Amino acid sequence: MKKILLALSFCAASFAGMSQLKTPSPSSTQIIKQDFGLGFVELSYSRPNIKERKIMGDLVPYDKVWRTGANQATTLSFSDEVTIGGKKIPAGKYGLLTIPGKDNWTIIISKQVDVTSPASYKQDQDVVRVSAKPITVPSKVESFTMQFGDVKATSCALYMMWENTLVSLPILTEVDSKVMAQIDELMKTDKPPYFNAAMYYMDNGKDLNKALDWFNKAAAEQPDAFWVYHNKAKCLAKLGKKQDAITAANKSIELAKVAKNDDYVALNEKLLATLK
């Protein structure tokens, strides 16, 4: 009897071990977190493969809701408010669904974050719908792929690619008012961010004279900061103060050589070449 019980225990343990067998997923999950604006966007989706099948108009039917991936629901998360299709969308987590078409796709941002089949989709939970024209690409994409591209300070695009089809979703965010509010507050502190504020002003079409004043204050705080003098030279050049820009660039070269920073020596030499 003991031998029978021992054998049964061994079999049970074997079956338990088999139930824990882990194999590669046929549609692997990918999570992408992209810095964007003053925060981030995050995408979670599954990636089915073509496997010699016809995809668009067949495996992925035209004119029907698609979870835009496989297995789990596809989701997009925003740390800050964004604008999609002309509509402002509060920070949060949303479902990403699509209705592929031969000549036009509908991209849906939904309050539903658990849609894994068309039957569970509810149109009244849509936050926004965006029309997008599919583009035919020459190279076949084996694994369904989504990625963020053209990432700029206030805009990016979410690209969706499979088989020979590419579709993109523009995403916008507002940054300037938030940065300007930060600058106003931080300039009242004991350690104002003179250099960073000056860079923002110079790079975003703000008051260049104010930027120059902050570059001067940053240089006074860090007399050996060759990068400060280089950007001060750029600011002076934009203001049309050519001779002052040359002087600042040469000062930056002098400091960069002491610091053995060849990159900034080269940057200043290129700047000086434009000021001749």
C-alpha positions as CSV (number, residue, x, y, z in Angstrom):
1,M,0.0,0.0,0.0
2,K,2.8,2.4,0.9
3,K,4.5,1.6,-2.4
4,I,1.2,2.5,-4.3
5,L,0.9,5.8,-2.4
6,L,4.5,6.6,-3.0
7,A,4.0,6.0,-6.8
8,L,0.9,8.1,-6.9
9,S,2.7,10.9,-5.1
10,F,5.5,10.7,-7.6
11,C,3.1,10.9,-10.5
12,A,1.3,13.8,-9.0
13,A,4.5,15.7,-8.6
14,S,5.5,14.9,-12.2
15,F,2.2,16.2,-13.5
16,A,2.5,19.4,-11.3
17,G,6.0,19.9,-12.8
18,M,4.6,19.5,-16.3
19,S,1.8,22.1,-15.6
20,Q,4.5,24.7,-15.0
21,L,6.2,24.2,-18.3
22,K,7.1,27.5,-19.9
23,T,7.4,27.9,-23.6
24,P,7.9,31.0,-25.9
25,S,4.8,33.0,-26.5
26,P,3.7,32.9,-30.2
27,S,2.8,36.6,-29.8
28,S,5.3,38.2,-27.5
29,T,4.4,41.2,-25.4
30,Q,6.3,44.4,-25.8
31,I,6.1,47.4,-23.5
32,I,7.6,50.7,-24.7
33,K,8.1,53.8,-22.5
34,Q,9.0,56.9,-24.3
35,D,10.0,60.2,-22.8
36,F,7.7,62.9,-24.3
37,G,7.2,66.5,-23.4
38,L,7.7,66.9,-19.7
39,G,6.6,63.3,-19.0
40,F,6.2,60.0,-21.0
41,V,3.9,57.9,-23.1
42,E,3.8,54.1,-22.6
43,L,2.5,51.4,-25.0
44,S,1.7,47.8,-24.1
45,Y,0.8,45.3,-26.9
46,S,1.4,41.8,-28.2
47,R,3.2,41.0,-31.5
48,P,1.8,38.3,-33.7
49,N,3.9,37.1,-36.7
50,I,2.8,36.6,-40.3
51,K,3.8,33.0,-40.5
52,E,3.2,32.8,-44.2
53,R,-0.4,34.0,-43.8
54,K,-2.3,36.8,-45.6
55,I,-2.8,39.5,-43.0
56,M,-4.6,42.7,-44.1
57,G,-8.1,42.0,-45.3
58,D,-7.8,38.3,-44.2
59,L,-6.4,37.5,-40.7
60,V,-7.1,41.1,-39.9
61,P,-10.5,41.8,-41.6
62,Y,-11.2,45.1,-43.1
63,D,-13.9,47.3,-41.6
64,K,-14.0,45.5,-38.3
65,V,-12.7,46.4,-34.8
66,W,-9.3,45.0,-34.1
67,R,-7.6,45.0,-30.7
68,T,-4.4,46.0,-32.6
69,G,-2.3,43.1,-31.6
70,A,-2.9,39.7,-30.1
71,N,-3.6,38.1,-26.7
72,Q,-4.0,40.9,-24.3
73,A,-5.7,44.3,-24.8
74,T,-3.5,47.0,-26.3
75,T,-3.1,50.1,-24.1
76,L,-1.6,53.6,-24.2
77,S,-0.7,55.5,-21.0
78,F,0.0,59.2,-20.8
79,S,1.7,60.9,-17.8
80,D,0.4,64.3,-18.9
81,E,-2.5,65.6,-21.0
82,V,-2.0,65.1,-24.7
83,T,-3.9,66.1,-27.9
84,I,-5.0,63.4,-30.4
85,G,-7.2,64.2,-33.4
86,G,-7.7,67.7,-32.1
87,K,-9.1,66.5,-28.7
88,K,-7.4,67.0,-25.4
89,I,-7.0,63.7,-23.5
90,P,-6.3,63.8,-19.8
91,A,-3.4,61.9,-18.3
92,G,-4.2,58.2,-17.7
93,K,-4.4,54.8,-19.3
94,Y,-6.5,54.1,-22.4
95,G,-7.3,51.3,-24.8
96,L,-6.0,51.4,-28.3
97,L,-8.2,49.9,-31.0
98,T,-8.3,50.2,-34.8
99,I,-10.7,49.5,-37.6
100,P,-8.4,48.7,-40.6
101,G,-9.6,49.4,-44.1
102,K,-8.1,49.0,-47.5
103,D,-8.0,52.8,-48.1
104,N,-8.5,54.2,-44.6
105,W,-8.0,53.2,-41.0
106,T,-9.9,54.4,-38.0
107,I,-7.7,54.6,-34.9
108,I,-9.7,54.6,-31.6
109,I,-8.6,55.8,-28.2
110,S,-11.0,54.2,-25.7
111,K,-11.8,54.3,-22.0
112,Q,-11.9,50.5,-22.2
113,V,-8.5,49.0,-21.4
114,D,-9.6,45.3,-21.5
115,V,-10.9,44.8,-25.0
116,T,-9.6,41.5,-26.4
117,S,-12.4,40.7,-28.8
118,P,-14.7,42.8,-31.0
119,A,-17.7,41.6,-29.0
120,S,-16.5,43.4,-25.9
121,Y,-15.9,46.7,-27.6
122,K,-18.4,49.5,-26.7
123,Q,-18.4,52.5,-29.0
124,D,-19.9,54.8,-26.3
125,Q,-16.6,54.4,-24.4
126,D,-14.6,56.1,-27.3
127,V,-12.5,59.1,-26.2
128,V,-11.6,60.0,-29.8
129,R,-11.5,58.5,-33.3
130,V,-8.8,59.5,-35.9
131,S,-8.8,58.7,-39.6
132,A,-5.4,57.6,-41.0
133,K,-4.3,56.7,-44.5
134,P,-2.4,53.4,-44.7
135,I,0.9,53.5,-46.6
136,T,2.3,50.5,-48.5
137,V,5.9,49.8,-47.6
138,P,8.2,47.7,-49.8
139,S,9.8,45.6,-47.1
140,K,7.5,43.0,-45.4
141,V,7.3,43.4,-41.6
142,E,7.1,39.9,-40.2
143,S,6.2,40.7,-36.6
144,F,3.5,43.3,-35.9
145,T,5.4,46.3,-34.8
146,M,4.5,49.6,-33.1
147,Q,7.0,52.2,-32.1
148,F,7.2,55.9,-31.3
149,G,9.0,58.0,-33.9
150,D,9.6,61.7,-34.9
151,V,9.9,62.4,-31.2
152,K,10.1,66.2,-30.7
153,A,9.5,68.5,-27.7
154,T,5.8,68.8,-28.3
155,S,4.9,66.0,-30.8
156,C,5.5,62.4,-31.8
157,A,3.9,59.7,-33.9
158,L,2.9,56.2,-33.0
159,Y,3.7,54.0,-36.0
160,M,1.9,50.7,-36.6
161,M,3.5,48.3,-39.1
162,W,2.6,44.8,-40.3
163,E,3.0,42.9,-43.5
164,N,3.4,45.8,-46.1
165,T,1.2,48.3,-44.3
166,L,2.2,51.3,-42.2
167,V,-0.2,53.6,-40.3
168,S,0.7,56.5,-38.0
169,L,-1.1,58.3,-35.2
170,P,0.1,61.9,-34.4
171,I,0.3,62.8,-30.7
172,L,0.8,66.3,-29.4
173,T,1.5,67.8,-26.0
174,E,1.7,71.4,-24.6
175,V,5.0,72.3,-23.0
176,D,5.7,76.0,-23.3
177,S,3.3,77.3,-20.6
178,K,4.5,74.7,-18.1
179,V,8.2,75.5,-18.7
180,M,7.6,79.2,-18.5
181,A,5.7,78.8,-15.3
182,Q,8.6,76.8,-13.9
183,I,11.1,79.5,-15.0
184,D,9.1,82.2,-13.3
185,E,9.0,80.3,-10.0
186,L,12.6,79.0,-10.0
187,M,14.0,82.5,-10.8
188,K,12.7,83.5,-7.3
189,T,14.8,80.8,-5.6
190,D,18.3,81.0,-4.1
191,K,19.7,79.1,-7.1
192,P,18.0,80.2,-10.3
193,P,18.6,77.9,-13.3
194,Y,20.2,80.7,-15.4
195,F,21.8,78.4,-18.0
196,N,18.9,76.1,-18.6
197,A,16.5,79.0,-18.7
198,A,18.7,80.9,-21.2
199,M,18.9,77.8,-23.4
200,Y,15.1,77.4,-23.4
201,Y,14.7,81.1,-24.3
202,M,17.3,80.9,-27.1
203,D,16.0,77.6,-28.6
204,N,12.3,78.6,-28.5
205,G,12.2,82.1,-30.0
206,K,11.9,83.9,-26.7
207,D,13.5,87.2,-25.6
208,L,17.2,86.8,-26.7
209,N,18.3,89.8,-24.6
210,K,16.9,88.1,-21.5
211,A,18.6,84.9,-22.5
212,L,21.9,86.8,-22.9
213,D,21.5,88.3,-19.4
214,W,21.1,84.8,-18.0
215,F,24.1,83.4,-19.9
216,N,26.2,86.2,-18.4
217,K,24.9,85.3,-14.9
218,A,25.6,81.6,-15.5
219,A,29.1,82.4,-16.7
220,A,29.7,84.5,-13.6
221,E,28.7,81.6,-11.4
222,Q,30.9,79.1,-13.4
223,P,33.8,81.0,-14.9
224,D,35.3,77.8,-16.4
225,A,32.1,76.6,-18.0
226,F,33.1,76.5,-21.7
227,W,29.7,75.2,-22.7
228,V,28.1,78.4,-21.2
229,Y,30.4,80.6,-23.3
230,H,29.7,78.6,-26.4
231,N,26.0,79.1,-26.1
232,K,26.4,82.7,-25.1
233,A,28.3,83.1,-28.4
234,K,25.4,81.5,-30.3
235,C,23.0,83.9,-28.6
236,L,25.1,86.9,-29.5
237,A,25.3,85.7,-33.1
238,K,21.5,85.5,-33.2
239,L,21.3,89.1,-31.8
240,G,23.6,90.2,-34.6
241,K,26.5,91.1,-32.2
242,K,29.1,89.4,-34.4
243,Q,32.3,90.7,-32.7
244,D,31.0,89.9,-29.2
245,A,30.1,86.4,-30.5
246,I,33.6,85.9,-31.8
247,T,35.0,86.9,-28.4
248,A,32.8,84.5,-26.5
249,A,33.5,81.6,-28.9
250,N,37.3,82.2,-28.5
251,K,36.9,82.2,-24.7
252,S,35.0,78.9,-24.9
253,I,37.8,77.4,-27.0
254,E,40.4,78.6,-24.5
255,L,38.4,77.0,-21.6
256,A,37.6,73.8,-23.6
257,K,41.3,73.3,-24.3
258,V,42.2,73.6,-20.6
259,A,39.4,71.0,-19.9
260,K,40.7,68.8,-22.8
261,N,37.3,68.8,-24.4
262,D,37.9,68.6,-28.2
263,D,34.2,68.4,-29.0
264,Y,33.6,71.9,-27.8
265,V,36.8,73.2,-29.5
266,A,35.4,71.8,-32.8
267,L,31.9,73.3,-32.1
268,N,33.3,76.7,-31.5
269,E,35.5,76.5,-34.6
270,K,32.5,75.7,-36.7
271,L,30.6,78.6,-35.1
272,L,33.5,81.0,-35.8
273,A,33.6,79.9,-39.5
274,T,30.0,81.2,-39.8
275,L,31.0,84.6,-38.3
276,K,33.7,85.4,-40.7
